Amino acid sequence: MTTETPVLREHRIEKLGDPIRGITTPFVESFDTEVPQEVQQDATAISIEALKANPDKPPPSPAYASKENHLDHGVNHEELGKSLEFSRRLTEPLPDRAVPPGQIEGANTEQQGAADYQRWEARHVTATEAVQRVVSLANGSSKHRTKKNIERIIETFGRHNTDLTLKPKALAVSKRNIFADVPEPTPRAGPDTGSSEVQIGILTAKIRVLADRYEGENRNDKINKRNLRLLLHRRQKLLSYMEKKERGSQRWHNMIETLGLTPACWKGQIAVE
């Protein structure tokens, strides 16, 4: 029995690609923080000047949370903007200040009102920054990011959406009567969570999390290594099945290009060293 030489092994790996990570794409990179790497976060997305210029318009989602398509804790951008606008109006000092007893109305009252308004502005900015950090998925836990990634994968690859934009694979020639009535497919009763491309996307997100942990200081974690191997082999089976059923279709190319999967992910032996 001959063993594979290092040169042939490097050539095979280079040709087939990485069986664990494949090719890194912006969609896969967004699994870490839910923000694509090419998007630069703008720290000045919200400011006092913007609030003054449009006092009747709800402010945009604050800072780097505005670059995220999804926020943590089940909050969306519309709810966040309305909540910030409501809190701003609720805490804003009244324009007509009552003159305290024994004090003459004049410059001192105006100065005190201006000082109170400046303190309110500073507190509102601090509160907005705090809310921004709380709802930003970049500061969320790994469990919350995984949950949001699964929701995004279902919306991206679910056939309840892709059937409207991607053409299915052409039907093979059948020996049955071509004039017979073809039964209509059963309508879906909700989001598609069980198709092969959705399950492959979910497994890819989980594999990336385990691979990041395994490549760090946890190289000797045997349980993590075993779980990573199980997920890789499960994804390999689904990819092999989908290659037989959907290879050449728009569903197949869309999944491969979006997730950056290479032939090494479903061909040959996958070993976790």
C-alpha positions as CSV (number, residue, x, y, z in Angstrom):
1,M,0.0,0.0,0.0
2,T,1.5,3.3,-1.1
3,T,1.2,6.4,1.0
4,E,0.5,9.9,-0.4
5,T,3.6,12.0,-0.7
6,P,3.5,15.6,0.8
7,V,3.8,17.1,-2.7
8,L,0.8,15.2,-4.0
9,R,-1.1,15.9,-0.9
10,E,-0.5,19.7,-1.2
11,H,-1.5,19.5,-4.9
12,R,-4.8,17.7,-4.0
13,I,-5.6,20.1,-1.3
14,E,-4.9,23.1,-3.5
15,K,-7.1,21.6,-6.3
16,L,-10.0,20.5,-4.1
17,G,-9.9,23.3,-1.5
18,D,-10.2,23.4,2.2
19,P,-12.8,20.7,3.3
20,I,-13.6,22.5,6.6
21,R,-13.8,26.2,5.6
22,G,-13.9,26.2,1.9
23,I,-13.5,29.6,0.4
24,T,-14.3,32.5,2.7
25,T,-17.2,34.7,1.3
26,P,-18.7,37.9,2.7
27,F,-21.8,35.9,3.7
28,V,-19.7,33.4,5.7
29,E,-17.7,36.2,7.2
30,S,-20.8,37.8,8.5
31,F,-21.5,34.7,10.6
32,D,-19.0,36.1,13.2
33,T,-20.6,39.5,13.8
34,E,-23.5,39.6,11.3
35,V,-21.7,42.5,9.6
36,P,-20.0,41.9,6.3
37,Q,-16.3,42.6,6.4
38,E,-16.4,45.0,3.4
39,V,-18.9,47.3,5.2
40,Q,-17.1,50.0,7.2
41,Q,-18.9,50.8,10.4
42,D,-19.7,54.5,10.7
43,A,-19.4,55.8,14.3
44,T,-21.2,59.0,13.5
45,A,-24.4,57.4,12.2
46,I,-26.4,59.3,14.7
47,S,-25.7,62.8,16.2
48,I,-27.3,65.7,17.9
49,E,-27.1,67.7,14.7
50,A,-29.1,65.1,12.8
51,L,-31.8,65.1,15.5
52,K,-32.0,68.9,15.5
53,A,-32.2,69.0,11.7
54,N,-35.1,66.5,11.6
55,P,-36.9,66.7,14.9
56,D,-40.1,65.0,13.6
57,K,-38.3,62.1,11.9
58,P,-37.3,59.1,13.9
59,P,-33.5,58.9,14.3
60,P,-31.6,56.2,12.4
61,S,-30.4,53.1,14.3
62,P,-27.4,54.1,16.3
63,A,-23.8,53.7,15.2
64,Y,-22.5,50.3,14.2
65,A,-25.9,48.7,14.8
66,S,-27.2,50.6,11.8
67,K,-24.9,48.5,9.6
68,E,-26.4,45.3,10.8
69,N,-29.4,43.8,9.0
70,H,-30.5,42.1,12.2
71,L,-30.3,43.2,15.8
72,D,-30.0,41.2,19.0
73,H,-32.8,40.4,21.4
74,G,-35.5,40.3,18.7
75,V,-35.3,44.1,18.0
76,N,-35.7,45.5,14.6
77,H,-34.6,48.9,13.3
78,E,-38.1,50.4,13.1
79,E,-38.8,49.5,16.8
80,L,-35.4,50.8,17.8
81,G,-35.9,54.1,16.0
82,K,-39.4,54.6,17.5
83,S,-38.2,53.8,21.0
84,L,-35.3,56.3,20.8
85,E,-37.6,59.0,19.5
86,F,-40.1,58.3,22.2
87,S,-37.5,58.4,24.9
88,R,-36.1,61.7,23.5
89,R,-39.4,63.4,23.6
90,L,-40.3,62.0,27.0
91,T,-37.1,63.2,28.7
92,E,-36.6,66.5,26.8
93,P,-36.9,69.5,29.1
94,L,-40.0,71.6,28.7
95,P,-39.5,74.8,26.6
96,D,-41.4,77.0,29.1
97,R,-39.6,76.8,32.4
98,A,-41.4,78.0,35.5
99,V,-39.6,80.8,37.4
100,P,-38.8,79.6,40.9
101,P,-40.3,81.7,43.8
102,G,-38.1,84.6,44.8
103,Q,-36.1,84.6,41.5
104,I,-36.3,87.4,39.0
105,E,-37.0,86.3,35.4
106,G,-34.0,87.1,33.2
107,A,-30.6,86.0,32.1
108,N,-30.1,83.6,35.0
109,T,-33.2,81.7,34.1
110,E,-32.1,81.5,30.4
111,Q,-28.6,80.3,31.4
112,Q,-30.0,77.7,33.7
113,G,-32.4,76.5,31.0
114,A,-29.5,76.3,28.5
115,A,-27.4,74.3,31.0
116,D,-30.2,71.9,31.7
117,Y,-30.7,71.4,27.9
118,Q,-27.0,70.7,27.4
119,R,-27.0,68.2,30.3
120,W,-30.0,66.5,28.7
121,E,-28.3,66.3,25.3
122,A,-25.2,64.7,26.9
123,R,-27.3,62.1,28.8
124,H,-29.3,61.3,25.7
125,V,-26.1,60.7,23.7
126,T,-24.9,58.4,26.5
127,A,-28.1,56.5,26.7
128,T,-28.2,56.1,22.9
129,E,-24.6,54.7,23.0
130,A,-25.7,52.3,25.7
131,V,-28.7,51.1,23.7
132,Q,-26.5,50.7,20.7
133,R,-24.1,48.4,22.5
134,V,-26.9,46.4,24.0
135,V,-28.8,45.6,20.8
136,S,-25.7,45.3,18.6
137,L,-25.3,41.6,17.5
138,A,-21.5,42.2,17.4
139,N,-21.6,42.4,21.2
140,G,-24.0,39.4,21.6
141,S,-23.2,36.0,22.8
142,S,-22.2,33.1,20.4
143,K,-25.6,31.5,21.1
144,H,-27.5,34.6,20.0
145,R,-25.3,35.0,16.9
146,T,-25.9,31.4,15.9
147,K,-29.7,31.9,16.3
148,K,-29.7,34.9,14.1
149,N,-27.4,33.2,11.6
150,I,-29.9,30.3,11.3
151,E,-32.7,32.8,10.7
152,R,-30.7,34.5,8.0
153,I,-29.9,31.1,6.4
154,I,-33.5,30.1,6.3
155,E,-34.4,33.4,4.6
156,T,-31.5,33.1,2.1
157,F,-31.8,29.5,1.1
158,G,-35.3,28.5,2.1
159,R,-37.3,27.4,-1.0
160,H,-40.3,29.5,0.1
161,N,-38.1,32.4,-1.1
162,T,-35.8,30.8,-3.7
163,D,-38.6,29.2,-5.6
164,L,-39.7,32.7,-6.6
165,T,-36.3,33.7,-8.0
166,L,-34.3,30.5,-8.9
167,K,-35.3,28.1,-11.5
168,P,-35.4,24.4,-10.4
169,K,-33.5,21.7,-12.2
170,A,-35.0,20.5,-15.4
171,L,-37.0,17.3,-15.0
172,A,-35.4,14.1,-16.4
173,V,-37.0,12.2,-19.3
174,S,-39.7,9.9,-17.8
175,K,-41.0,6.6,-19.2
176,R,-44.5,7.5,-18.0
177,N,-47.2,8.8,-20.2
178,I,-46.3,12.4,-21.1
179,F,-50.0,13.2,-21.5
180,A,-50.9,12.2,-17.9
181,D,-51.8,15.0,-15.5
182,V,-48.9,16.0,-13.3
183,P,-50.0,16.5,-9.7
184,E,-49.4,19.9,-8.3
185,P,-46.9,20.2,-5.4
186,T,-48.3,20.5,-1.9
187,P,-48.1,24.2,-0.8
188,R,-45.8,25.0,2.0
189,A,-47.2,25.7,5.4
190,G,-44.5,28.1,6.5
191,P,-40.8,28.9,6.1
192,D,-38.7,26.1,4.6
193,T,-36.4,24.7,7.3
194,G,-35.8,21.2,6.0
195,S,-34.4,21.4,2.5
196,S,-30.9,20.3,1.9
197,E,-29.5,23.8,1.1
198,V,-30.9,25.2,4.4
199,Q,-29.5,22.3,6.5
200,I,-26.1,22.7,4.7
201,G,-26.0,26.4,5.5
202,I,-26.9,25.8,9.2
203,L,-24.1,23.1,9.4
204,T,-21.6,25.5,7.7
205,A,-22.3,28.2,10.4
206,K,-21.9,25.7,13.2
207,I,-18.7,24.2,11.6
208,R,-17.2,27.7,11.5
209,V,-17.8,28.2,15.2
210,L,-16.3,24.9,16.2
211,A,-13.4,25.4,13.8
212,D,-12.5,28.7,15.3
213,R,-12.5,27.2,18.8
214,Y,-10.5,24.2,17.7
215,E,-7.8,26.2,15.9
216,G,-7.1,28.3,19.0
217,E,-5.9,27.1,22.4
218,N,-8.2,24.1,22.4
219,R,-6.3,21.8,20.0
220,N,-6.4,19.0,22.6
221,D,-10.2,19.2,23.1
222,K,-11.3,15.8,22.0
223,I,-15.0,16.4,22.4
224,N,-14.9,19.5,20.3
225,K,-12.8,17.6,17.7
226,R,-15.4,14.8,17.6
227,N,-18.3,17.2,17.2
228,L,-16.5,19.0,14.4
229,R,-15.9,15.7,12.6
230,L,-19.6,14.7,13.0
231,L,-20.8,18.0,11.5
232,L,-18.4,17.8,8.6
233,H,-19.5,14.2,7.7
234,R,-23.1,15.2,8.1
235,R,-22.6,18.1,5.7
236,Q,-20.7,15.9,3.3
237,K,-23.6,13.5,3.1
238,L,-26.1,16.3,2.4
239,L,-23.8,17.8,-0.2
240,S,-23.3,14.4,-2.0
241,Y,-27.1,13.9,-2.0
242,M,-27.8,17.4,-3.3
243,E,-25.1,17.1,-6.0
244,K,-27.0,14.1,-7.4
245,K,-30.3,15.9,-7.3
246,E,-29.6,19.5,-8.0
247,R,-26.1,19.7,-9.7
248,G,-26.2,22.2,-12.5
249,S,-29.3,24.0,-11.2
250,Q,-29.5,27.6,-10.0
251,R,-30.1,26.3,-6.4
252,W,-26.8,24.4,-6.5
253,H,-24.7,27.3,-7.9
254,N,-26.3,29.8,-5.5
255,M,-25.6,27.7,-2.5
256,I,-22.0,26.9,-3.5
257,E,-21.1,30.5,-4.4
258,T,-22.8,32.0,-1.3
259,L,-21.3,29.6,1.2
260,G,-17.9,29.2,-0.6
261,L,-18.0,25.4,-0.6
262,T,-15.3,23.5,-2.5
263,P,-15.3,19.9,-3.9
264,A,-13.3,18.9,-0.9
265,C,-16.3,19.5,1.3
266,W,-18.2,16.5,-0.3
267,K,-15.5,14.5,-2.2
268,G,-12.9,12.2,-0.7
269,Q,-12.1,11.7,2.9
270,I,-12.3,14.5,5.4
271,A,-9.8,14.3,8.3
272,V,-9.6,16.7,11.2
273,E,-6.0,16.8,12.4
